[in-house]
């Protein structure tokens, strides 16, 4: 009886003394559950709901990170959501302002997108640092960076972390490429993004619906002096892999490769494929809804002419893919 009478006070004392640990376990458990549930948002095809969900998620994830700064699930959610929000909604606002001829508003939204990508890169690098230190030293050259990535990231489970970090870095560089002050530096460091994404693809090319391959294809089609044939090869590969279910593939094919080549037929064909698609993948409804909205804009005569030098005569019948 005496032993049992001492046991209860002892357990109470231990629980009070480890209150911080118990709180952290509860927070970490909530964050893990939130990451597991997060993909359900991708099944929503309403863009207004998607935008609101992204904003609410960012506030929630920032709070979770404050409570558990080293939690990798929170860092992943912040990296992915900031990058996705910038591409899916803020850059969309920027394009709309550009087409409306409102330069001041377009610049405002460009700054917003820049800040979102900055934040995604910031959290992405923290995420990678949970597994390996030494990034700043490693990125001094392509060779040292490739070795660092190959040495420390060896599992397919690392691919999503690498992809979203690399994508945010790449998208930020693309966004800022025309900036007279910072553009050259961003362009000079694009090799960092490409090395990170290439490592993600090497580990798991199918991660995030083959998004790594899409990003690499877009990079190779960045201008006429780049690698257009490599871009086309990658676009054709990922189009076949995704079976037309990821409309971002066709959108990027038109925006990047066909636009850069001035290929009006392929440009209109790919954009019309996006617009005419019904509901190819319920698990990618939000992403596909974003692609549909952007495709309609890029089929507009002003954007097609101003950005691609292409004259479009309105929606054309979709033709068979090559």
N, C-alpha and C positions, 0 to 999 in steps of 0.2 A: 504493500500500500504506500509505503514511504517513497519507493522508487517512482510510483505512478504520480504521486502528489508533486514530486519535483519536475516531472517530465513536462507538465502543462506550462508552468511558468518559464521553463527553459525554452520551449517552442515559441511562446509569445515573445520572449526577449529576442530570439533569433529573427523572428519575422519583423519586429520593429527595427532591429539593427540593419536588416537588409531591405528596407522599404524601397530604396532607390533601385535595387536590382529587380525587385518585383515589378515596380513601375516600368522599368525599361523592358522587361519581358512582355508586359501587357502591350506597350507601345509597338514593339517589334512584331508582336503577333498581329496587331491591327494593320500594320504596314504590309506585312506578308499577305494578309487576306485581301487588302486593297489592291495589291499588284495582281493577285490571282483573278480578281473580279474586273479589273480595268478593261480587258478586251471586250467586255459586253457593250461598252460605249461604241465600239466599231460597228455594231449591228444596227445602229440608229441612222436612218437616212435623212433625217431632218437637219439641215445645216444650222438653223438657229439654235436647235437643241444641242447640236454638237459643239457650237461655239460656246454656249453657256456652260456646257459640261466641262469643256477644256479650261475655261476660266475658273470654275469652281474647283476643279481638280488641282489646278496650280496653287490656289490658296491653301487647299488641304495638304498637298504634298510639301509645300514650304513649311507649314506648321509641323508636320511629321518630322521633317528633316531637322527642324530646330530642337525637337525633343530627343531625336536619336541621330546625331550628325554623321555617324559612321555606318548607318544602316544602308546596305547596298540596294535594297529594294526601293527605298525612298530616293536614293540618288538616281537609280534607273528611271523611275517614274518622272522625276524632274527633268532629266536629260531628254527623254522621249517626248514628253508633253510640251516642253518649251519649244523644241524643234518642230514638232508637229503643228503646234499653234501658229508659229511664225509662218510656216509654209502654207497651211490650209486656210488661214484666216487673215493674217496681217498682210502677207504678200498679195492676197486677193484684194484687200482694200486698196493697196498701193496700185495695183493694175487698174482697178476701176477709176481711181483718181487720175492716173495717166491718160486713160482713154477719154476722160471727161475734160482733159486739158487743164486740170487744176494742179499746177506744179507745186504749189505750197503744200497742198494736202498730200500729194504723192511723196514729197520729201518727209513730211511728218510720219507717214506710215512706213517709209523706208527706215527711219530712225527707230521706230517701234520694232520692226523686224530685226534690225541689227541688235537691239538690246536683248530681244528674246533669244537670238542665236548665241550672243555672248553668254547669256545665262546657261544655255544648254551646254556650251563648250566648258564652262566653268564647272558645272556639276559632272559632266562626262569625264573630265580629267580627274576629278575627285573619285569617281567610280572606278576608273582604271587604277588609280593609286592605291585602292584597297587591296589590289592583287600584286602590284609591282611599283616600286618607287623608281625614280631616275628618269622620268619622261623628259624633263627640260634638257638634261645632258644628252639623252638619246636622240632628240630631234635636231641636233646640230648638223646632221647629214642624212641622206636617204639610207645609206648603208648602216649607220649606227641605229637608226630608227627601226629598220627592218629586222636587225638582229635582236633588238630589245623586244619587239613584238613577238618574234618567233620563239624567243627564249621563255617568255613569261605567259603568253596566251596560247594554250595548247589544246583547249577543250572546245567542242562545239557549243557548249553552254556560254562561252565567252563571246560568241558572235554577235548577239543583240547589243551587248554593252559596247563593243567595238564599233558596230555599225552606226548607232545613234550618235556616238561621240564624233566619229569621222564625218557623218552626214552633216551634223550641225556646223562643223568646221568648213566643210565644202560649200554648204549653202550660204554661209556668211561671206565667204570669198566671192562667190558668184554675185551675191547681192551688192557687194561693195566694189566690184571690179571697175566701175566707171568713176569712182571717187578719186579726184586728183591727188588728195593728200594721203589717204590710206590704201587706196586701191593697189598700188604696186607692191606693198608689203604683203597684203593678203594674197595676191597672185603668186608672189615668190614662195609663200608657205603652203600652197595647195598640195605640195607633195606629202605634207604631213597627213592631210585628210585622206589622200589616195592610199597611202601606205596602211593606214588604220582600216580603211574599208576593204582593201585587198586582203588583209589578214582575216577580216571577218568572213569574206567570201571563201577564202581557202579553208576555213574551219567548218563553215556550213553555208553553202550558197543559197539554200532555201530559206534561211532565216528571214523573218519579217516579210514573208511573201516575195522573196528574191529581190528585196529592195537594194541590196548591195550591188547586184548586177545592173539594176536600173541606174543607180548613181554613177557607176563606172562608165556605162554607155553614154550617159549625158556628158560626163567629163570629156570623153574622147571626141565628142561632137561640139566642143565648146566654141570652136571657130574654124575657119577654112584652113588654117595652118596646123591644126591638131591631127587627129587620127580618125577621119571619117569612116573609113572602111572597118576599122576595129569597132567603132561605135555601132555601125549597122549590124555587124556580126553579133555583137552583144545584145542589141535590141531584138534581133530575130530569135536569138536563143531564149531570152527571157519571155518573149511573146509566146513561144512554143511551150515553155515550161509552165507559164501561168494559164495557158489555154484561154486567153482572152478574158479571164475573170478579174484581173487587176487592171482597171482602166487607166491607172497612172502610167502604165507601160505605153499604151497608145498615145496618151497625151504627151509624154516626154519624147516619144519617137517623132511626133509632129513638131513640137516646140524646139527641139534640139537638132536632130539629124535633118529632117525635111526642111526646116527653116534655114539651117546653115547651108544646105545644098541648093536652096531655091527650088525645091522639087514640089511644085504645086499639086500634082496628082497625089503623091504620097501624103502630103500635108493635109489635104482635104479628106482623103480616104481615112486616115487614122483618126482625125477629129470627128468625122461622122460615125466611125465605129463606136467612139465613146458616147456620143449623143444618142445613138440608136440602141445602145445596149439596154436591156431591161433591168434585171436584178441578177447579174452573173454570179455573185457570191455574197450571201447574206452576212458573212463574217467580215466583209469589207465594204459595207454599205456607206459608211461615212466617208471613207477615202474615195469611193467611186462617185459619191454625190459631189464631192469637191472637184473631182476630175471632170464631171459633166458640166459644172458651172464654168470652169476654166476653159473647157473645149469650146463652148458657145462663144466666149469672149474672143478666143484666138481665131475663130472662124469669121469674126467681124472684119470688114474690109479695111478699116483703119489700122487695126493691130497687125493684121497679116501683111499689109503694105509697109507700115512703118518699121516693124521689127524684122520682117523676113524678106521684104521686097517681092511678095507674092500677091498676085491679083486673084481674088476669090470671087466666084459668081454665086455664092450661096451654097447650101448643103448639096453634096453630090452623092449619088448612090454608092454604097459601100461595095468595094470590089474584093475579090478573094485575096487573102494574104499570101505573100510569097513564102 
